């Protein structure tokens, strides 16, 4: 799940200063779950933009705008409205916004309506927790399913730092030290021997950007 927050309305209006006719694109997955780009948010934003003097010529909510096939289908359905637009405001993550840019054949201005915060898991109450840094070298098999790269502010790979105090992190005294959590999990599963294995530094070449994964032949 990619977590986003809506940009302040004042910033949206500023970014749309040169455009009068706007087309809105939301997201049926992550942004809908985050309440930043689902049907209610698109409807509310449309009303606010119109109150500010903008003309909203149309909108659509692809299930996943970052997936080109889904996005292209929605763009094709709304081609008449898009031809009237001067700009597209995307209420989704940065991936969705760039996907719209890549697949827009009318060469409209494509603008982000959200800030992309982090990738997260969602608990049963609907809260979002950052759990993975997408580092391309997963160590969860070694660390009892708890990621020290993400949950430790220092990203330490071989145990806690000297600032750990009574199981809490020195950066945030309310936060459990990731390595204390890992220790307890390994203790429960009787895999403490794992802690004796020194992990090498991360291979930075694996995260050289931009990365890609080509599946089509």
C-alpha positions as CSV (number, residue, x, y, z in Angstrom):
1,X,0.0,0.0,0.0
2,X,1.4,3.4,-1.0
3,X,0.4,6.0,1.5
4,X,-0.4,9.6,0.3
5,X,-1.8,12.8,1.8
6,X,-3.7,15.5,-0.2
7,X,-1.7,18.6,-0.9
8,X,-3.1,21.7,0.8
9,X,-5.8,23.2,-1.3
10,X,-3.9,26.5,-1.5
11,X,-1.0,24.7,-3.2
12,X,-3.3,22.9,-5.6
13,X,-4.8,26.2,-6.7
14,X,-1.3,27.7,-7.1
15,X,-0.2,24.8,-9.3
16,X,-3.4,25.2,-11.4
17,X,-3.0,29.0,-11.7
18,X,-2.4,28.8,-15.5
19,X,-5.2,26.5,-16.2
20,X,-9.0,26.9,-16.2
21,X,-10.3,23.5,-17.4
22,X,-9.3,20.6,-15.2
23,X,-9.8,16.8,-15.5
24,X,-9.5,14.8,-12.2
25,X,-8.0,11.3,-11.9
26,X,-8.3,9.3,-8.7
27,X,-7.1,5.9,-7.6
28,X,-9.4,2.9,-6.7
29,X,-6.8,1.2,-4.6
30,X,-4.2,3.0,-2.4
31,X,-5.5,6.5,-2.6
32,X,-9.1,5.3,-2.0
33,X,-7.9,3.4,1.1
34,X,-6.0,6.5,2.3
35,X,-9.1,8.7,1.6
36,X,-7.0,11.0,-0.6
37,X,-8.3,10.0,-4.1
38,X,-11.4,7.9,-3.9
39,X,-14.9,8.9,-5.0
40,X,-15.8,11.1,-2.0
41,X,-12.5,12.9,-2.3
42,X,-12.8,13.5,-6.0
43,X,-16.4,14.8,-5.5
44,X,-15.3,17.2,-2.7
45,X,-12.3,18.4,-4.7
46,X,-14.5,19.1,-7.7
47,X,-16.8,21.2,-5.7
48,X,-14.0,23.2,-4.1
49,X,-12.3,23.8,-7.5
50,X,-15.5,25.0,-9.0
51,X,-16.0,27.3,-6.0
52,X,-12.6,28.7,-6.8
53,X,-13.6,29.4,-10.4
54,X,-12.1,26.4,-12.1
55,X,-14.1,24.2,-14.6
56,X,-13.9,20.5,-13.9
57,X,-14.6,18.9,-17.3
58,X,-14.6,15.4,-16.0
59,X,-13.1,12.7,-13.8
60,X,-12.3,9.1,-13.5
61,X,-11.0,6.6,-11.0
62,X,-8.9,3.8,-12.5
63,X,-8.6,0.8,-10.1
64,X,-4.9,1.3,-10.2
65,X,-3.6,4.3,-12.3
66,X,0.0,3.0,-12.0
67,X,-1.1,0.1,-14.2
68,X,-1.0,1.3,-17.8
69,X,-3.6,-1.1,-19.1
70,X,-6.2,0.0,-16.5
71,X,-5.4,3.7,-16.9
72,X,-5.6,3.6,-20.7
73,X,-9.0,2.0,-20.6
74,X,-10.3,4.9,-18.4
75,X,-8.6,7.6,-20.5
76,X,-10.2,6.1,-23.6
77,X,-13.6,6.2,-22.0
78,X,-13.2,9.9,-21.1
79,X,-11.4,11.1,-24.2
80,X,-14.1,13.6,-25.1
81,X,-13.8,15.3,-21.6
82,X,-10.0,15.1,-21.8
83,X,-10.0,17.0,-25.1
84,X,-11.7,19.9,-23.3
85,X,-9.2,19.9,-20.5
86,X,-6.0,22.0,-20.1
87,X,-4.6,20.1,-17.2
88,X,-5.0,16.8,-15.4
89,X,-4.9,16.8,-11.6
90,X,-4.0,13.3,-10.3
91,X,-5.2,12.4,-6.8
92,X,-2.8,9.4,-6.4
93,X,0.8,8.6,-5.5
94,X,3.8,9.8,-7.6
95,X,3.7,6.5,-9.5
96,X,0.1,7.2,-10.6
97,X,0.9,10.7,-11.6
98,X,3.9,9.6,-13.7
99,X,1.9,6.8,-15.2
100,X,-0.7,9.4,-16.3
101,X,2.0,11.5,-17.8
102,X,3.5,8.6,-19.7
103,X,0.1,7.5,-21.1
104,X,-1.4,11.0,-21.9
105,X,-1.5,11.3,-25.7
106,X,-3.0,14.8,-25.6
107,X,0.1,16.3,-24.1
108,X,-1.9,18.0,-21.3
109,X,-0.2,19.4,-18.1
110,X,-0.2,16.6,-15.6
111,X,-0.1,17.7,-12.0
112,X,0.2,15.9,-8.6
113,X,-2.6,16.4,-6.1
114,X,-1.1,14.3,-3.4
115,X,2.2,13.9,-1.6
116,X,3.6,10.4,-1.5
117,X,4.6,9.5,2.0
118,X,5.6,5.8,2.3
119,X,4.8,2.1,1.6
120,X,2.8,0.5,4.4
121,X,0.8,-2.3,5.8
122,X,-2.8,-1.6,7.0
123,X,-4.0,-3.0,10.3
124,X,-7.5,-4.2,11.1
125,X,-8.4,-0.7,12.3
126,X,-7.3,0.9,9.1
127,X,-4.1,2.5,10.4
128,X,-1.0,2.6,8.2
129,X,2.4,1.5,9.3
130,X,5.7,1.8,7.3
131,X,7.2,-1.7,7.4
132,X,9.4,-2.1,4.2
133,X,12.0,0.1,2.6
134,X,12.1,-1.9,-0.6
135,X,15.9,-2.2,-0.3
136,X,16.2,-5.1,-2.8
137,X,18.0,-7.3,-0.3
138,X,15.4,-8.7,2.1
139,X,16.7,-9.9,5.5
140,X,13.3,-10.9,7.1
141,X,14.3,-14.6,7.1
142,X,17.2,-13.7,9.4
143,X,15.4,-11.1,11.6
144,X,12.2,-13.0,12.5
145,X,10.0,-11.2,10.0
146,X,10.8,-7.7,11.5
147,X,12.7,-5.3,9.2
148,X,15.5,-3.4,10.9
149,X,16.2,-1.4,7.8
150,X,12.8,0.3,8.1
151,X,11.9,0.0,11.8
152,X,15.4,1.1,13.1
153,X,15.9,4.8,12.3
154,X,19.6,4.0,11.7
155,X,18.9,0.9,9.6
156,X,21.3,-1.2,11.7
157,X,21.9,-4.8,10.5
158,X,23.7,-6.3,13.5
159,X,21.9,-5.5,16.7
160,X,20.9,-2.3,18.6
161,X,23.0,0.8,19.0
162,X,24.4,2.1,22.2
163,X,21.5,4.6,22.5
164,X,18.9,1.9,23.2
165,X,17.5,2.3,26.7
166,X,15.2,-0.2,28.4
167,X,14.0,-1.5,25.1
168,X,13.2,1.9,23.6
169,X,14.8,3.8,20.7
170,X,17.0,6.8,21.5
171,X,15.4,8.6,18.5
172,X,11.9,8.2,19.9
173,X,11.5,7.1,23.6
174,X,7.9,5.9,22.8
175,X,9.2,3.5,20.1
176,X,10.3,0.0,20.7
177,X,13.8,-0.7,19.6
178,X,13.6,-2.8,16.4
179,X,16.4,-5.1,17.6
180,X,14.8,-5.7,20.9
181,X,11.7,-6.8,19.1
182,X,13.8,-9.1,16.8
183,X,15.6,-10.6,19.9
184,X,12.3,-11.4,21.6
185,X,10.9,-13.0,18.4
186,X,14.0,-15.1,17.9
187,X,14.0,-16.1,21.5
188,X,10.4,-17.3,21.2
189,X,11.2,-19.4,18.2
190,X,14.4,-20.7,19.7
191,X,16.6,-19.3,16.8
192,X,18.9,-17.1,18.9
193,X,21.9,-18.6,17.0
194,X,20.9,-16.3,14.1
195,X,22.1,-13.3,16.1
196,X,25.7,-14.6,16.1
197,X,25.9,-14.3,12.3
198,X,27.4,-11.0,11.2
199,X,25.5,-9.5,8.3
200,X,27.5,-7.7,5.7
201,X,26.8,-4.1,4.7
202,X,24.0,-3.7,2.1
203,X,25.0,-3.9,-1.5
204,X,24.3,-0.4,-2.6
205,X,24.4,-1.4,-6.3
206,X,21.1,-3.2,-5.8
207,X,19.3,0.1,-5.1
208,X,20.9,2.2,-7.8
209,X,18.0,4.2,-9.3
210,X,16.0,4.1,-11.4
211,X,15.4,0.3,-11.3
212,X,13.3,-1.8,-13.6
213,X,12.0,-5.3,-13.9
214,X,11.2,-6.4,-17.5
215,X,8.7,-9.3,-17.8
216,X,7.5,-8.8,-21.4
217,X,9.5,-10.3,-24.2
